[in-house]
Amino acid sequence: MALKQNRLRTILTAFGVFWGIFMLVIMLGSGKGLKNGAYDGMGGFATNSAFVWAQSTTIPYRGLKKGRNYNFINADTKALKDQIPELETLAPRIQPRFWRSTNSVVRGLKTGAFNIYGDYPDWNRIDPVTFIQGRYINEDDITNRRKVAIIGKRVKEALFTSKENAIGDYIRIKGVYFMVVGVFKSQHNGGQAENQENSIELPLTTLQQTYNYGDAIDYYGLTSRADVSVSYVEDKVKEILKQRHLISPNDKEGIGSENVEKEFKKMNILFLGINVLIWIVGIGTLFAGVIGVSNIMLIIVKERTKEIGIQRAIGAKPISIISQIIMESVFLTSLAGYFGLLLGVGVIELLNYGLEKASSGNDGNAMFTRPEVDFGVAISALIILIICGAIAGLIPAKRAVSIKPIDALRYE
């Protein structure tokens, strides 16, 4: 094979193809690891959700001045459920004013300041947690205003020893005792997980009665049916709440909201853009390698001009010469591409193994996790590379057969 005649030149040319597919695999794997880390950070959070809360009004309406403060109330919950059939989940929540006051939670001689929430059972459908022990708030807790609490893992670690069972024991929150019925850990990662695991959740009705909140509600979490955009439901919720609380329809600041569905779509677009950029850079690098293969084949054809002339003179058909040159081009491209793919996948797997070891004692709290390359994508890239190798060999092959045998024999 002519490729063996100048091994250094062949190796350097093959390295361009090898490096192109190696970098493509590394970039694809890294992009997937970044995406996995971002999505894992959301845990089981409902991506078709939104949150709505009360704010000061900014427009006078029906004799009421601007700057008016108000609260959502229990009756709003029933009204929203009755009037919006597209709602799948509606979960009211209270975050009391003492939620981070110093030493608001006591157990024996241990005290701490933790996030305190009043919740309905449906909240766990919007931002679910994983239970280590016990259960979540249920409908009986809400109806009977039971003094029960579920606590995060970090709360348990702060108030109980590792050998103590928190379930059935009591904690005191601002002078009132609550029985622990569940211990949970977050499905998020990083700071969000830490914040959630520093939380205590109480039945909303119990919190309202115990701490004199009346029927006030701080904000709602909601999800829409699968066939309905949550943006549509969010708008209907705002419209009804504005009517019920005498807020001008034109007051865009009277009710605050956050649409998770929109943010999730933005994140999807971001990662789509990253993936497109990776392919552009990767294919550009591969293309440069393929051009290198084409150039070396042109040089080989030039060096073998006389040999090709002899083959033509003794009756070799053009197709056999074309096939020979294309096969050499495909062989070089395939071999370099295969080793590039193999090493790239190996590096990604090694990186994944290292990340798993590093995060084994950290509950997987990482922004970059499980880098991986889709096998079908990798093989498709290799097949495309081989096809490009054939095309790269076709140009010099056509040049080889375009030279007349008599001219080739005279070539020095």
VEXNUBA-189519 format. One line per field, with one value per residue (C-alpha): x, z, y; residue in three letters; residue number from 1. Coordinates in Angstrom, 3 decimals. Example, Ala and Ser with C-alpha at 12.3 -4.5 7.8 and 13.67 -1.06 7.14 Angstrom:
BEGIN
u: [12.300/13.670];
w: [7.800/7.140];
v: [-4.500/-1.060];
aa: [ALA/SER];
i: [1/2];
END
This chain:
BEGIN
u: [0.000/1.278/0.431/3.333/5.937/5.902/4.676/5.317/3.236/0.474/0.458/0.315/-2.568/-4.428/-3.947/-6.124/-9.029/-8.316/-8.297/-11.477/-13.650/-11.922/-12.809/-16.353/-16.914/-15.379/-17.498/-20.703/-20.044/-19.229/-22.358/-24.445/-22.777/-23.598/-27.193/-27.576/-26.220/-28.650/-31.662/-30.683/-30.603/-34.328/-34.933/-38.497/-39.693/-42.781/-41.696/-45.284/-45.650/-45.998/-46.098/-48.353/-48.107/-49.668/-47.876/-48.707/-51.060/-49.658/-52.877/-55.901/-59.063/-62.730/-61.894/-59.004/-55.596/-52.481/-49.891/-52.569/-51.408/-53.610/-53.437/-54.824/-57.322/-58.627/-61.754/-59.514/-58.325/-61.846/-62.734/-59.699/-60.369/-64.040/-63.463/-60.356/-60.866/-57.435/-55.760/-54.175/-52.627/-53.204/-51.138/-51.361/-48.383/-47.561/-44.100/-44.578/-42.854/-40.726/-39.409/-35.750/-35.883/-33.062/-33.642/-37.277/-37.134/-36.240/-35.774/-34.416/-31.201/-30.782/-32.093/-31.933/-33.305/-34.916/-37.267/-40.861/-43.705/-47.394/-48.367/-51.071/-50.409/-50.434/-47.220/-45.307/-46.597/-44.983/-41.648/-41.417/-38.990/-37.640/-38.589/-35.950/-38.514/-42.232/-44.659/-45.786/-48.669/-52.050/-55.668/-56.520/-53.735/-55.307/-58.920/-58.193/-55.477/-53.072/-49.888/-47.531/-44.353/-42.099/-38.467/-35.539/-32.453/-30.331/-32.956/-32.871/-29.065/-29.151/-31.800/-31.289/-28.282/-27.559/-28.903/-32.162/-35.383/-37.121/-40.448/-42.940/-40.715/-41.602/-40.055/-41.138/-41.738/-42.292/-43.572/-45.881/-45.093/-45.337/-44.882/-42.424/-44.094/-41.574/-37.915/-36.995/-34.064/-34.124/-34.153/-32.296/-28.556/-26.194/-27.473/-31.089/-30.924/-29.271/-31.949/-34.787/-33.281/-33.118/-36.906/-39.829/-43.289/-46.507/-50.148/-51.230/-54.490/-52.613/-50.157/-52.982/-54.817/-51.822/-50.044/-53.102/-52.785/-56.547/-57.264/-54.278/-52.213/-48.829/-48.645/-49.806/-47.944/-49.872/-49.568/-51.668/-53.047/-50.653/-52.565/-52.645/-49.849/-49.294/-49.016/-52.699/-53.639/-51.377/-53.193/-56.598/-55.479/-54.289/-57.504/-59.715/-57.577/-57.604/-61.394/-61.687/-59.281/-60.368/-57.147/-57.148/-56.958/-54.212/-52.119/-49.264/-47.485/-50.466/-49.845/-46.362/-45.638/-42.919/-43.448/-41.216/-42.395/-40.947/-37.641/-37.488/-38.040/-35.268/-32.957/-33.846/-33.083/-29.770/-28.663/-29.900/-27.696/-24.738/-25.293/-25.490/-22.281/-20.554/-21.548/-20.438/-17.029/-16.701/-17.704/-15.399/-12.507/-13.436/-13.703/-10.194/-8.970/-10.781/-9.232/-5.864/-6.651/-7.672/-4.426/-2.233/-4.054/-3.403/0.283/0.276/-1.405/1.202/4.021/2.458/1.647/4.084/2.888/-0.717/0.295/1.821/-1.328/-3.453/-1.107/-1.388/-5.168/-6.179/-9.675/-10.244/-12.688/-10.008/-7.611/-10.384/-11.383/-7.787/-7.275/-10.695/-10.040/-6.753/-8.524/-11.365/-8.904/-6.904/-10.026/-11.739/-8.684/-7.974/-11.684/-12.062/-9.166/-10.395/-13.866/-12.445/-10.191/-12.904/-15.434/-12.732/-11.916/-15.627/-16.129/-13.029/-14.317/-17.725/-16.110/-14.055/-17.124/-19.101/-16.284/-15.950/-19.689/-20.343/-20.298/-21.931/-25.418/-24.632/-24.726/-22.898/-23.520/-21.695/-22.627/-22.893/-21.063/-22.022/-22.179/-25.131/-23.854/-26.014/-24.705/-21.088/-21.497/-23.359/-20.473/-18.019/-20.101/-20.341/-16.579/-16.023/-18.304/-16.334/-13.160/-14.520/-15.395/-11.931/-10.381/-12.699/-11.130/-7.535/-8.852/-10.550/-7.357/-5.425/-7.617/-7.821/-4.115/-3.503/-1.371/1.231/1.602/1.808/4.603/6.618/6.108/9.253];
w: [0.000/-0.955/2.497/3.956/1.800/3.909/7.349/9.101/6.560/6.809/10.622/10.722/8.234/10.128/13.349/11.942/11.493/14.829/16.666/14.956/16.039/19.437/20.167/18.848/21.249/24.186/23.503/23.072/26.305/28.191/26.852/28.044/31.465/31.802/30.744/33.176/36.007/35.255/34.958/38.059/39.895/39.219/40.897/40.273/40.051/37.847/34.641/33.818/37.000/37.982/41.224/42.046/45.024/46.269/45.821/46.492/43.907/41.610/40.050/41.875/41.271/42.307/44.852/46.340/46.379/44.824/47.143/48.847/50.471/50.627/51.094/49.252/51.392/51.723/49.722/46.751/46.629/46.173/43.649/41.494/41.536/40.657/37.855/36.130/34.912/33.232/36.666/37.567/40.912/43.125/46.311/48.698/50.952/53.946/55.018/58.503/59.561/62.148/59.555/60.190/63.622/65.953/67.770/66.699/66.782/69.951/70.904/74.389/74.707/70.949/69.033/65.490/62.905/59.933/57.051/58.198/55.728/55.923/53.092/51.498/50.373/46.732/47.257/47.039/43.490/42.438/44.244/45.451/48.087/48.865/52.260/54.432/57.125/57.609/55.350/53.928/55.071/54.231/53.945/57.498/58.803/56.930/57.927/61.612/61.933/63.383/65.035/62.930/61.095/58.411/58.629/56.235/56.619/57.883/60.489/61.734/61.906/63.879/66.438/66.735/67.122/64.426/66.682/67.571/65.697/64.885/63.932/66.786/68.682/69.264/68.332/69.670/67.181/68.796/71.963/70.297/70.132/66.868/66.376/63.628/61.132/58.281/57.441/53.857/51.627/48.611/44.997/43.973/44.251/45.501/47.483/46.553/48.139/51.262/51.617/51.187/53.670/56.233/56.121/58.292/56.746/58.744/57.672/56.357/58.323/61.523/60.995/60.253/63.471/65.759/64.872/64.252/60.485/60.043/56.510/54.898/52.195/51.035/47.571/45.285/43.387/40.440/37.491/34.358/32.638/30.226/27.175/28.391/28.675/32.222/30.850/29.941/33.414/35.037/33.190/34.229/37.864/37.855/36.234/38.826/41.778/40.507/40.322/43.816/45.412/43.468/41.547/38.239/35.200/33.910/37.077/35.981/39.344/41.588/41.428/41.124/39.336/38.083/35.211/35.495/32.123/30.382/32.243/31.378/27.693/27.837/29.347/26.589/23.945/25.672/25.586/22.012/21.106/22.931/21.083/17.707/18.502/19.478/16.159/14.160/15.845/15.709/12.065/11.180/12.844/11.090/7.769/8.225/8.815/5.714/3.608/4.917/3.736/0.319/0.062/0.931/-1.627/-4.252/-3.368/-3.566/-6.967/-8.180/-6.897/-8.550/-11.866/-13.784/-11.997/-12.812/-16.464/-16.615/-15.119/-17.676/-20.509/-19.688/-19.617/-16.084/-16.109/-14.673/-12.097/-10.599/-10.166/-8.691/-6.311/-5.174/-4.319/-2.648/-0.574/0.667/1.589/3.367/5.185/6.496/7.519/9.128/11.098/12.428/13.139/14.955/17.314/17.866/18.730/20.973/22.918/23.182/24.648/26.966/28.298/28.832/30.725/32.831/33.625/34.540/36.840/38.541/39.045/40.542/42.995/43.896/44.457/46.266/49.647/48.453/47.501/43.858/44.369/41.220/38.320/35.954/36.120/34.047/30.897/28.145/24.387/22.632/20.924/17.851/17.452/17.785/15.185/12.870/13.133/12.251/9.249/8.028/8.462/6.335/3.619/3.733/3.426/0.255/-1.138/-0.182/-2.195/-5.156/-6.171/-6.489/-8.017/-10.825/-11.371/-11.638/-14.389/-16.237/-17.128/-20.470/-20.185/-22.632/-20.622/-17.393/-18.756/-19.706/-16.238/-14.168];
v: [0.000/3.457/4.804/2.779/4.495/7.653/6.602/9.910/11.790/9.201/9.284/13.086/13.103/10.395/12.353/15.144/12.714/11.016/14.350/15.542/12.612/12.423/16.072/15.599/12.685/14.593/17.690/15.660/13.783/16.983/18.691/15.753/15.872/19.563/18.938/16.022/18.164/20.989/18.662/16.700/20.029/20.314/16.954/15.847/19.444/19.753/21.471/22.477/24.512/28.160/30.159/33.096/35.479/38.716/42.054/45.701/47.201/49.883/51.249/52.796/50.772/51.211/53.890/51.936/53.623/52.190/50.628/48.527/45.262/42.178/38.389/35.438/33.501/29.943/30.813/31.689/28.080/26.729/29.439/28.674/24.925/25.448/27.954/26.570/22.990/23.080/23.073/19.761/20.767/23.803/23.922/26.893/27.606/29.779/30.870/32.397/35.597/33.782/31.288/32.073/33.680/32.644/29.340/29.133/25.307/23.409/19.771/19.146/21.137/21.529/24.523/25.793/28.194/26.455/27.193/26.740/26.148/25.444/23.095/20.988/17.376/18.528/20.492/17.217/16.777/20.067/19.788/16.176/14.953/11.481/10.092/8.494/7.724/8.199/10.019/13.351/15.558/13.977/15.145/14.043/16.294/19.214/18.459/17.773/20.445/17.910/19.145/17.034/17.961/16.536/17.554/17.696/15.530/18.423/19.338/15.765/15.834/19.097/18.093/14.317/12.057/9.482/6.687/8.457/7.798/11.088/9.515/9.855/12.277/15.933/19.267/22.663/25.493/28.904/27.261/24.709/20.987/19.052/15.320/14.331/11.979/12.109/12.732/13.562/14.381/16.673/15.508/18.688/19.242/21.916/24.893/24.216/20.780/22.166/24.833/22.320/19.869/22.687/22.891/21.863/21.450/21.651/21.201/24.599/24.683/23.824/26.660/29.110/28.247/27.796/31.022/33.240/33.520/33.355/32.200/33.966/32.268/33.571/32.023/29.230/26.550/25.150/22.802/22.477/19.418/17.730/19.027/22.653/25.204/26.379/29.936/29.781/28.560/31.167/33.959/32.619/32.330/35.957/37.132/35.458/36.594/40.188/40.097/38.641/41.132/44.243/44.703/46.569/44.241/46.563/46.273/44.004/44.322/43.610/39.860/38.382/35.117/32.818/30.424/27.331/26.036/29.107/28.760/25.069/25.852/28.466/25.850/23.382/26.016/26.780/23.141/22.776/25.748/24.192/20.924/22.680/24.588/21.340/19.735/22.780/22.823/19.031/18.707/21.599/19.782/16.527/18.333/19.703/16.141/14.858/17.630/16.456/12.927/14.251/16.229/13.260/11.136/13.820/13.712/9.901/10.007/12.464/10.240/7.188/8.832/6.619/3.483/4.345/4.916/1.439/-0.100/1.718/0.686/-3.028/-2.852/-1.842/-0.428/3.095/1.689/-0.561/2.376/4.548/1.750/1.256/4.920/5.259/2.121/3.565/6.806/4.970/2.713/5.674/7.595/4.589/3.496/6.994/7.582/4.264/4.954/8.528/7.221/4.495/6.850/9.510/7.057/5.712/9.193/9.941/6.671/7.344/10.846/9.437/6.869/9.584/11.801/8.904/8.215/11.891/12.367/9.061/10.763/13.973/12.721/13.429/17.181/18.277/20.616/18.233/14.578/11.392/12.542/10.133/9.748/8.174/5.010/5.564/9.125/7.963/5.203/7.596/10.063/7.295/6.195/9.798/10.077/6.959/8.348/11.610/9.540/7.944/11.366/12.622/9.764/10.288/13.628/12.354/9.105/11.033/12.979/9.717/8.279/11.599/11.398/9.687/6.522/7.878/11.085/9.117/6.923/10.016/11.610/11.991];
aa: [MET/ALA/LEU/LYS/GLN/ASN/ARG/LEU/ARG/THR/ILE/LEU/THR/ALA/PHE/GLY/VAL/PHE/TRP/GLY/ILE/PHE/MET/LEU/VAL/ILE/MET/LEU/GLY/SER/GLY/LYS/GLY/LEU/LYS/ASN/GLY/ALA/TYR/ASP/GLY/MET/GLY/GLY/PHE/ALA/THR/ASN/SER/ALA/PHE/VAL/TRP/ALA/GLN/SER/THR/THR/ILE/PRO/TYR/ARG/GLY/LEU/LYS/LYS/GLY/ARG/ASN/TYR/ASN/PHE/ILE/ASN/ALA/ASP/THR/LYS/ALA/LEU/LYS/ASP/GLN/ILE/PRO/GLU/LEU/GLU/THR/LEU/ALA/PRO/ARG/ILE/GLN/PRO/ARG/PHE/TRP/ARG/SER/THR/ASN/SER/VAL/VAL/ARG/GLY/LEU/LYS/THR/GLY/ALA/PHE/ASN/ILE/TYR/GLY/ASP/TYR/PRO/ASP/TRP/ASN/ARG/ILE/ASP/PRO/VAL/THR/PHE/ILE/GLN/GLY/ARG/TYR/ILE/ASN/GLU/ASP/ASP/ILE/THR/ASN/ARG/ARG/LYS/VAL/ALA/ILE/ILE/GLY/LYS/ARG/VAL/LYS/GLU/ALA/LEU/PHE/THR/SER/LYS/GLU/ASN/ALA/ILE/GLY/ASP/TYR/ILE/ARG/ILE/LYS/GLY/VAL/TYR/PHE/MET/VAL/VAL/GLY/VAL/PHE/LYS/SER/GLN/HIS/ASN/GLY/GLY/GLN/ALA/GLU/ASN/GLN/GLU/ASN/SER/ILE/GLU/LEU/PRO/LEU/THR/THR/LEU/GLN/GLN/THR/TYR/ASN/TYR/GLY/ASP/ALA/ILE/ASP/TYR/TYR/GLY/LEU/THR/SER/ARG/ALA/ASP/VAL/SER/VAL/SER/TYR/VAL/GLU/ASP/LYS/VAL/LYS/GLU/ILE/LEU/LYS/GLN/ARG/HIS/LEU/ILE/SER/PRO/ASN/ASP/LYS/GLU/GLY/ILE/GLY/SER/GLU/ASN/VAL/GLU/LYS/GLU/PHE/LYS/LYS/MET/ASN/ILE/LEU/PHE/LEU/GLY/ILE/ASN/VAL/LEU/ILE/TRP/ILE/VAL/GLY/ILE/GLY/THR/LEU/PHE/ALA/GLY/VAL/ILE/GLY/VAL/SER/ASN/ILE/MET/LEU/ILE/ILE/VAL/LYS/GLU/ARG/THR/LYS/GLU/ILE/GLY/ILE/GLN/ARG/ALA/ILE/GLY/ALA/LYS/PRO/ILE/SER/ILE/ILE/SER/GLN/ILE/ILE/MET/GLU/SER/VAL/PHE/LEU/THR/SER/LEU/ALA/GLY/TYR/PHE/GLY/LEU/LEU/LEU/GLY/VAL/GLY/VAL/ILE/GLU/LEU/LEU/ASN/TYR/GLY/LEU/GLU/LYS/ALA/SER/SER/GLY/ASN/ASP/GLY/ASN/ALA/MET/PHE/THR/ARG/PRO/GLU/VAL/ASP/PHE/GLY/VAL/ALA/ILE/SER/ALA/LEU/ILE/ILE/LEU/ILE/ILE/CYS/GLY/ALA/ILE/ALA/GLY/LEU/ILE/PRO/ALA/LYS/ARG/ALA/VAL/SER/ILE/LYS/PRO/ILE/ASP/ALA/LEU/ARG/TYR/GLU];
i: [1/2/3/4/5/6/7/8/9/10/11/12/13/14/15/16/17/18/19/20/21/22/23/24/25/26/27/28/29/30/31/32/33/34/35/36/37/38/39/40/41/42/43/44/45/46/47/48/49/50/51/52/53/54/55/56/57/58/59/60/61/62/63/64/65/66/67/68/69/70/71/72/73/74/75/76/77/78/79/80/81/82/83/84/85/86/87/88/89/90/91/92/93/94/95/96/97/98/99/100/101/102/103/104/105/106/107/108/109/110/111/112/113/114/115/116/117/118/119/120/121/122/123/124/125/126/127/128/129/130/131/132/133/134/135/136/137/138/139/140/141/142/143/144/145/146/147/148/149/150/151/152/153/154/155/156/157/158/159/160/161/162/163/164/165/166/167/168/169/170/171/172/173/174/175/176/177/178/179/180/181/182/183/184/185/186/187/188/189/190/191/192/193/194/195/196/197/198/199/200/201/202/203/204/205/206/207/208/209/210/211/212/213/214/215/216/217/218/219/220/221/222/223/224/225/226/227/228/229/230/231/232/233/234/235/236/237/238/239/240/241/242/243/244/245/246/247/248/249/250/251/252/253/254/255/256/257/258/259/260/261/262/263/264/265/266/267/268/269/270/271/272/273/274/275/276/277/278/279/280/281/282/283/284/285/286/287/288/289/290/291/292/293/294/295/296/297/298/299/300/301/302/303/304/305/306/307/308/309/310/311/312/313/314/315/316/317/318/319/320/321/322/323/324/325/326/327/328/329/330/331/332/333/334/335/336/337/338/339/340/341/342/343/344/345/346/347/348/349/350/351/352/353/354/355/356/357/358/359/360/361/362/363/364/365/366/367/368/369/370/371/372/373/374/375/376/377/378/379/380/381/382/383/384/385/386/387/388/389/390/391/392/393/394/395/396/397/398/399/400/401/402/403/404/405/406/407/408/409/410/411/412];
END
